[in-house]
Amino acid sequence: MGDGGSITLGFLVTASLVYFSQGDNALIRPVTALWLVAVPLMDMIATMLRRWRLGRRLMDADRSHLHHTLINRGLSTRSTLVVMAGYGVVCALTGLALEQGPESLSLLLYFLLFLAHCAYVVASDRRAALAS
């Protein structure tokens, strides 16, 4: 897809989520929009935090995204795709299910999932460092 395609796709998804989560006729709550893009958003933020912690430039390319971590742990590319797609579907369904509850609960659970995601990334970094 390349950088141009991924940036365009990211913009279109983000613009759609902003459109559908704002105003008097909003279809979803803003926190639900976070759940719908949880996997790429959390992966991007966790990757940037990892680079920052290691003193690297935030936008440099490397193999620190979640799919690389899963492949490095022994999953095939197909299994990695299934895991990440499943992760995304579970996050999206969780966000939609939480639409009926308080927004604060949904946001709290989102942040807890993000912390768990970051903990997994840090633990994977440590395992990789110990193995080498």
N, C-alpha and C positions, 0 to 999 in steps of 0.2 A: 504494500500500500504506500509506503514511503512517508516522509514527514508531512508533506502537503496534504495527502489523503487523511492521515491520522488527525492532523490539526483541524481539517475541515469537518471530519466526522465528529470530533470532540466538540467543536463549536456548535454544530447542528443539534447534537444531543443536549448540550448545556442550554442552548437557546430554547429548545422545546420544553425542557424541565422548568426553566424560569417562566416561560409563557403559561404553562399549565398549573403552576403552583402560586401564581400571584393574582391579585385583584379579587373583586367581589364574586366572580364566576369561576374561581379556581377549582380545578378537578381534584387536585391532591394538595396536601399540606407541604410546606417547604421541607420539613424534616423527612417526609416520604421521598422527596426528590433525592436526598442524600442516600437513602437506602437503595434507590434504583440504580445508582452509579457507585455503590459502595466499593466494589472490588477494584475498579480502575482508580478511583479517588484515593482509597487507602493505600493501594500499591504505589501510586505516585508520591504521596506524602511520606510513606515509610521509606521509599527509596531515596528521596531528597534528604530526609533526616539522617539516614545512614551515610550518605555522601558528606553531609555537613559535619557529622560526628567524626568522620575519618579525614576531614580537612580537604576534601575534593571539591571541585566545582560542581554546583548543583545540576547543571544541564549537560554534563559530560556523559557520553554513552558508556555503559558498562554492562556487566551481567548480574546486576543485583536486583532485578525485578522478580516478583513472585514466581513467574513461570520458569525463570532460570534456576531459582532456588529449588523448586520441585523437581526439575530435571536433574540437577546436581545431587539430589537425594535419591536418585535411582528410578524415578518415574519416566515412562516413555512419553514422547510428545503427545500421543493420543490420550494417555492417562492424565497427563497434565491438563490437556484441554477439557477432559471430562470433569476433573476436580475443580478447575476454575469456573467452568460453566455452571456446575452444581452449586458452587459457593455463591456465584452471582444470583442464581435463581432463588436459593434459600434467603439471601439478603433481601432481594426484591419482594418475595412473598412475606417475609417478616415485616418489612416496612408497610406493605399493604394491609397486613393483618393488624398492625398497630395504629392504622388510620382511625379506628374507632375509640382508641384510648386517649389518654392525655398526651399532648405533644412533648411534655417534659419527660415522660417515661420513655417515649420513643427516642428522644435525643440522648438520654442517659444510656440506654441500651446500645445505641449507635456508638457512643464514645467508649463503652466497655468493650464492644467488639473491636474497635480500632486499637485499643490498648492490647487486646489479645493478639491481634494481627501483628502489631509491633513487637510484642514479646516473642512470637514465633520467628519473626525475621531476625531478631537479636540472637535467639537460641540457635538458629541455623548458622548465623555468622560464627558463633562460638564453636559449634561442631566442626565447621569447615576449617577454622583456624587450628583446632586441636588435631584434625586429621592431617594437616600439611606440615 
